[in-house]
Amino acid sequence: MRSVWAALLAVCCLALCTAANAQTVSWSFDTVISGATPSGSAPWATLDLSTPGSDTVVGTLTNTSPAGSGQFITELLLNTVGAPGALVWPLPHDPQITGISSGEDAFTDAGRLFDVDVQFVTAGSGDRLLPGDSATFTLTRSGLDANVFNTLSGAQGTNTPLYAMVHVQGLPDGGSSKIAPSGKTDFNNVVPEPASLLLLGLGAGPLAALLRRRKA
């Protein structure tokens, strides 16, 4: 009997680890904070943050502006729960990205304080993050997962805190725009409750077999 419960515990622990590594955060950038409204309909960008393994987050930013509009993304600002710590940006990386910096409330933009600043190519056209393009980056740090970025910015004055913000340039009027997600558009912490873990991690067949063995 003790061995049966040990097997159950081991499978549950495996399921927990798998679920934790599957944490994701997704946003659709659909709310103009300042500047002109880009051409096309919202959202003008999407961001997916995933946790493929321990201490690692992979982000994919996609420019969803209309094809041929010429609107390109030049900056992505993010927040972290607590101090961002020593975020590492391992190579190789997409050529559209020119750098990533981090620091607690280190970046002031549109009256908000952000912790992470991802910079994209601005000059020329070959490596700009143009409509239909996606750029992927990896961040590492002890204890890092996608949930760390699911927090609001620091605010100055009466400005509403934001989860994230992108800069879009090349608008029809020649100007630029700062755009944020309207809220938690698809936040999913996929660590299930213990009862669900048994169903997800074990499946009906293996669980039934273990229970039959225990009765025997």
C-alpha positions as CSV (number, residue, x, y, z in Angstrom):
1,M,0.0,0.0,0.0
2,R,2.8,2.4,0.8
3,S,4.3,1.8,-2.6
4,V,1.0,2.6,-4.3
5,W,0.7,6.0,-2.5
6,A,4.4,6.7,-3.3
7,A,3.6,6.1,-7.0
8,L,0.6,8.4,-6.8
9,L,2.7,11.1,-5.1
10,A,5.4,10.8,-7.8
11,V,3.0,11.2,-10.7
12,C,1.2,14.1,-9.0
13,C,4.6,15.9,-8.5
14,L,5.4,15.3,-12.2
15,A,2.0,16.7,-13.2
16,L,2.6,19.8,-11.0
17,C,6.0,20.4,-12.6
18,T,4.6,20.0,-16.1
19,A,1.7,22.4,-15.3
20,A,4.1,25.0,-13.7
21,N,6.3,25.0,-16.8
22,A,3.2,25.6,-19.0
23,Q,2.4,28.9,-17.5
24,T,1.5,31.5,-20.1
25,V,0.5,35.2,-20.3
26,S,-1.0,36.7,-23.4
27,W,-2.0,40.3,-24.2
28,S,-3.6,42.0,-27.2
29,F,-2.6,45.7,-27.6
30,D,-5.8,47.4,-28.4
31,T,-5.9,50.6,-26.4
32,V,-4.3,53.9,-27.5
33,I,-2.6,55.6,-24.6
34,S,-1.1,58.5,-26.5
35,G,-0.5,59.6,-30.0
36,A,-2.6,59.0,-33.1
37,T,-4.7,55.9,-33.7
38,P,-2.9,53.5,-36.1
39,S,-4.6,52.4,-39.3
40,G,-6.6,49.2,-39.3
41,S,-8.6,47.8,-36.4
42,A,-7.4,46.7,-32.9
43,P,-5.4,44.9,-31.8
44,W,-2.3,46.3,-33.4
45,A,0.0,43.9,-31.7
46,T,0.0,40.7,-29.5
47,L,2.4,39.4,-27.0
48,D,2.7,35.8,-25.8
49,L,4.9,34.9,-22.8
50,S,5.5,31.2,-22.1
51,T,7.5,29.2,-19.6
52,P,9.1,26.4,-21.5
53,G,11.4,25.3,-18.6
54,S,12.7,26.3,-15.2
55,D,13.8,29.9,-14.8
56,T,13.1,30.7,-18.4
57,V,10.5,32.8,-20.2
58,V,10.1,33.1,-24.0
59,G,8.3,36.1,-25.4
60,T,6.8,36.5,-28.9
61,L,5.7,39.9,-30.0
62,T,3.7,40.1,-33.3
63,N,2.8,43.2,-35.3
64,T,-0.8,42.7,-36.3
65,S,-1.2,46.0,-38.2
66,P,-2.7,45.8,-41.7
67,A,-0.5,44.4,-44.4
68,G,1.2,47.1,-46.4
69,S,0.5,49.8,-43.8
70,G,4.2,50.2,-43.0
71,Q,3.5,50.5,-39.3
72,F,6.4,49.1,-37.2
73,I,7.0,48.5,-33.5
74,T,10.0,50.1,-31.9
75,E,9.6,49.3,-28.2
76,L,8.0,47.0,-25.7
77,L,7.7,47.9,-22.1
78,L,6.9,45.3,-19.4
79,N,6.6,45.0,-15.6
80,T,7.7,42.4,-13.1
81,V,6.4,41.3,-9.7
82,G,8.9,42.8,-7.3
83,A,12.4,43.8,-8.4
84,P,13.2,42.4,-11.9
85,G,16.6,41.2,-10.7
86,A,19.4,40.2,-13.0
87,L,17.5,39.3,-16.1
88,V,19.7,37.6,-18.7
89,W,19.0,37.8,-22.5
90,P,20.8,34.8,-24.0
91,L,21.9,34.8,-27.7
92,P,21.0,34.2,-30.5
93,H,18.1,36.5,-30.9
94,D,15.8,37.8,-33.6
95,P,17.6,40.5,-35.7
96,Q,14.6,42.9,-35.1
97,I,15.7,43.3,-31.5
98,T,18.5,45.6,-30.6
99,G,18.6,45.3,-26.8
100,I,16.8,44.5,-23.6
101,S,17.3,46.4,-20.4
102,S,15.8,45.9,-16.9
103,G,15.6,47.7,-13.5
104,E,13.0,48.3,-11.0
105,D,10.9,51.3,-12.2
106,A,13.8,52.2,-14.4
107,F,11.8,53.3,-17.5
108,T,9.4,56.2,-17.4
109,D,7.0,56.3,-20.4
110,A,3.5,57.9,-20.8
111,G,3.5,58.7,-17.1
112,R,4.1,55.1,-16.0
113,L,7.1,53.3,-14.5
114,F,8.2,50.1,-16.2
115,D,10.8,47.4,-15.3
116,V,11.8,45.9,-18.6
117,D,12.5,47.7,-21.9
118,V,12.8,45.7,-25.2
119,Q,14.1,47.8,-28.1
120,F,13.6,47.1,-31.8
121,V,15.2,48.3,-35.0
122,T,14.1,51.8,-36.0
123,A,16.3,52.7,-38.9
124,G,16.0,51.2,-42.4
125,S,13.3,48.8,-43.3
126,G,14.9,45.3,-43.6
127,D,14.9,44.4,-39.9
128,R,12.0,46.5,-38.6
129,L,9.1,44.7,-36.9
130,L,6.7,45.3,-39.7
131,P,3.0,44.1,-40.1
132,G,2.8,40.3,-40.0
133,D,6.3,40.0,-38.4
134,S,7.0,38.4,-35.1
135,A,10.1,38.8,-32.9
136,T,11.0,36.2,-30.2
137,F,13.2,36.8,-27.2
138,T,14.3,34.6,-24.2
139,L,14.8,35.8,-20.7
140,T,16.3,33.8,-17.8
141,R,16.7,34.4,-14.1
142,S,16.4,32.3,-11.0
143,G,12.7,31.7,-10.2
144,L,11.5,33.4,-13.5
145,D,8.2,32.3,-15.1
146,A,5.6,34.0,-17.2
147,N,3.4,34.9,-14.2
148,V,6.2,37.3,-13.0
149,F,5.2,39.7,-15.8
150,N,1.5,39.7,-15.0
151,T,1.5,42.8,-13.0
152,L,0.7,46.5,-13.4
153,S,3.2,49.3,-13.9
154,G,4.0,51.9,-11.4
155,A,2.0,55.1,-12.0
156,Q,2.8,58.8,-11.7
157,G,0.0,61.1,-10.7
158,T,-3.5,59.9,-11.7
159,N,-2.4,57.9,-14.7
160,T,-3.9,54.4,-14.9
161,P,-1.4,51.6,-14.4
162,L,-0.8,49.3,-17.4
163,Y,0.3,45.7,-17.9
164,A,2.5,46.5,-20.8
165,M,2.9,49.0,-23.7
166,V,4.3,49.1,-27.2
167,H,5.4,52.0,-29.4
168,V,4.1,51.9,-33.0
169,Q,5.7,54.2,-35.6
170,G,5.0,54.8,-39.3
171,L,1.4,55.8,-38.9
172,P,-0.4,57.4,-41.9
173,D,0.1,60.9,-40.5
174,G,3.8,60.2,-40.0
175,G,3.4,60.1,-36.2
176,S,3.6,57.4,-33.6
177,S,1.3,55.8,-31.0
178,K,1.7,54.2,-27.6
179,I,-0.7,51.2,-27.2
180,A,-1.5,49.0,-24.2
181,P,-3.6,46.0,-23.6
182,S,-7.0,46.8,-22.1
183,G,-6.6,44.2,-19.4
184,K,-5.9,40.6,-18.8
185,T,-7.0,39.3,-22.2
186,D,-5.8,35.7,-21.7
187,F,-4.0,35.1,-18.5
188,N,-3.8,31.5,-17.6
189,N,-1.9,30.0,-14.7
190,V,-2.4,26.4,-15.5
191,V,-1.6,24.9,-12.1
192,P,-4.8,22.9,-11.4
193,E,-6.2,22.1,-8.1
194,P,-5.2,18.8,-6.5
195,A,-8.4,17.0,-7.6
196,S,-7.9,18.1,-11.2
197,L,-4.2,17.1,-11.0
198,L,-5.2,13.5,-10.6
199,L,-7.3,13.6,-13.7
200,L,-4.8,15.5,-15.8
201,G,-1.6,13.9,-14.6
202,L,-2.7,10.3,-14.2
203,G,-5.6,9.8,-16.6
204,A,-8.6,7.6,-15.8
205,G,-6.8,4.4,-16.9
206,P,-3.6,4.6,-14.8
207,L,-5.5,5.9,-11.8
208,A,-8.0,3.0,-11.9
209,A,-5.1,0.5,-12.3
210,L,-3.4,1.9,-9.2
211,L,-6.6,1.8,-7.2
212,R,-7.3,-1.8,-8.2
213,R,-3.8,-2.7,-7.2
214,R,-4.3,-1.1,-3.7
215,K,-7.5,-3.1,-3.2
216,A,-5.7,-6.3,-4.1
